[in-house]
Amino acid sequence: MKALLKNLVSTFSSPEEAPLSEAERLLAELEETRGKMEYAWCRLDDAAPEYVEIAVLELLLLETQYSLLNKRYRLLLGIEDSPFSVEGQHQNRAFYSSLFSSNATNPSVNQWVTRNQ
Protein backbone atom coordinates (compact mmCIF):
# COMPACT_ATOMS: atom_id res chain seq x y z
CA MET A 1 0.00 0.00 0.00
CA LYS A 2 2.83 2.34 0.92
CA ALA A 3 4.63 1.60 -2.35
CA LEU A 4 1.42 2.23 -4.28
CA LEU A 5 1.04 5.67 -2.69
CA LYS A 6 4.69 6.50 -3.39
CA ASN A 7 4.26 5.52 -7.04
CA LEU A 8 1.09 7.59 -7.27
CA VAL A 9 2.79 10.65 -5.77
CA SER A 10 5.84 10.18 -8.01
CA THR A 11 3.63 10.29 -11.13
CA PHE A 12 2.39 13.74 -10.11
CA SER A 13 5.86 15.09 -9.22
CA SER A 14 7.52 17.77 -11.30
CA PRO A 15 9.05 16.51 -14.57
CA GLU A 16 12.49 18.10 -13.94
CA GLU A 17 12.98 15.95 -10.84
CA ALA A 18 14.75 12.75 -11.86
CA PRO A 19 13.36 9.58 -10.31
CA LEU A 20 15.61 7.73 -7.91
CA SER A 21 17.33 4.61 -9.09
CA GLU A 22 16.47 1.38 -7.33
CA ALA A 23 19.78 1.43 -5.43
CA GLU A 24 19.15 5.00 -4.21
CA ARG A 25 15.60 4.11 -3.22
CA LEU A 26 16.80 1.05 -1.28
CA LEU A 27 19.44 3.14 0.49
CA ALA A 28 16.79 5.69 1.46
CA GLU A 29 14.54 2.91 2.79
CA LEU A 30 17.49 1.42 4.71
CA GLU A 31 18.21 4.78 6.36
CA GLU A 32 14.53 5.27 7.20
CA THR A 33 14.32 1.79 8.71
CA ARG A 34 17.53 2.34 10.67
CA GLY A 35 16.01 5.51 12.16
CA LYS A 36 12.85 3.61 13.08
CA MET A 37 14.97 0.91 14.75
CA GLU A 38 16.83 3.47 16.85
CA TYR A 39 13.52 5.01 17.90
CA ALA A 40 12.11 1.56 18.73
CA TRP A 41 15.15 0.77 20.89
CA CYS A 42 14.57 4.01 22.81
CA ARG A 43 10.92 3.09 23.29
CA LEU A 44 11.93 -0.36 24.53
CA ASP A 45 14.22 1.22 27.13
CA ASP A 46 11.37 3.39 28.42
CA ALA A 47 8.54 0.85 28.02
CA ALA A 48 6.33 -0.05 30.93
CA PRO A 49 6.41 -3.77 31.78
CA GLU A 50 3.06 -4.45 30.13
CA TYR A 51 4.29 -2.94 26.82
CA VAL A 52 7.68 -4.67 26.63
CA GLU A 53 6.35 -7.56 24.54
CA ILE A 54 4.87 -5.15 21.99
CA ALA A 55 8.12 -3.18 21.83
CA VAL A 56 10.12 -6.37 21.29
CA LEU A 57 7.78 -7.48 18.50
CA GLU A 58 8.10 -4.06 16.87
CA LEU A 59 11.89 -4.35 17.03
CA LEU A 60 11.75 -7.82 15.53
CA LEU A 61 9.59 -6.56 12.68
CA LEU A 62 11.89 -3.61 11.97
CA GLU A 63 15.05 -5.70 12.12
CA THR A 64 13.50 -8.22 9.73
CA GLN A 65 12.53 -5.41 7.35
CA TYR A 66 16.06 -3.99 7.56
CA SER A 67 17.58 -7.41 6.86
CA LEU A 68 15.38 -7.91 3.81
CA LEU A 69 16.16 -4.46 2.43
CA ASN A 70 19.87 -4.99 3.04
CA LYS A 71 19.75 -8.37 1.29
CA ARG A 72 17.96 -6.83 -1.72
CA TYR A 73 20.53 -4.02 -1.87
CA ARG A 74 23.45 -6.46 -1.68
CA LEU A 75 21.89 -8.61 -4.42
CA LEU A 76 21.42 -5.51 -6.57
CA LEU A 77 25.10 -4.66 -6.18
CA GLY A 78 26.10 -8.26 -6.88
CA ILE A 79 27.65 -8.86 -3.47
CA GLU A 80 27.58 -12.55 -2.63
CA ASP A 81 26.91 -13.58 0.95
CA SER A 82 28.53 -16.74 2.17
CA PRO A 83 26.08 -19.36 3.43
CA PHE A 84 25.31 -19.10 7.14
CA SER A 85 27.03 -21.55 9.41
CA VAL A 86 27.02 -21.65 13.18
CA GLU A 87 30.67 -22.65 13.19
CA GLY A 88 31.62 -19.60 11.15
CA GLN A 89 29.63 -17.24 13.36
CA HIS A 90 30.99 -18.52 16.66
CA GLN A 91 34.53 -19.54 15.77
CA ASN A 92 36.08 -17.21 18.37
CA ARG A 93 33.97 -18.42 21.26
CA ALA A 94 35.45 -21.29 23.22
CA PHE A 95 32.11 -22.91 23.96
CA TYR A 96 30.88 -23.06 20.39
CA SER A 97 34.27 -23.91 18.93
CA SER A 98 34.51 -26.88 21.28
CA LEU A 99 31.05 -28.05 20.19
CA PHE A 100 31.62 -27.61 16.48
CA SER A 101 35.33 -28.31 16.22
CA SER A 102 36.08 -30.43 13.18
CA ASN A 103 39.36 -31.72 14.67
CA ALA A 104 38.02 -33.07 17.96
CA THR A 105 36.24 -36.37 18.23
CA ASN A 106 33.20 -36.56 20.42
CA PRO A 107 33.32 -39.19 23.16
CA SER A 108 30.95 -42.08 22.76
CA VAL A 109 28.22 -42.90 25.26
CA ASN A 110 30.26 -45.83 26.61
CA GLN A 111 33.17 -43.51 27.40
CA TRP A 112 30.85 -41.16 29.32
CA VAL A 113 29.32 -44.05 31.28
CA THR A 114 32.69 -45.52 32.25
CA ARG A 115 33.99 -42.10 33.37
CA ASN A 116 31.01 -41.50 35.64
CA GLN A 117 31.11 -44.89 37.36
ABEGO torsion letter per residue (X at the ends): XAAAAAAAAAAABBAABBBBBAAAAAAAAAAAAAAAAAAAAAAAAABBAAAAAAAAAAAAAAAAAAAAAAAAAAAAAGBBBBBBBAAAAAAABAAAAAAABAABBBBBAAAAAAAAX
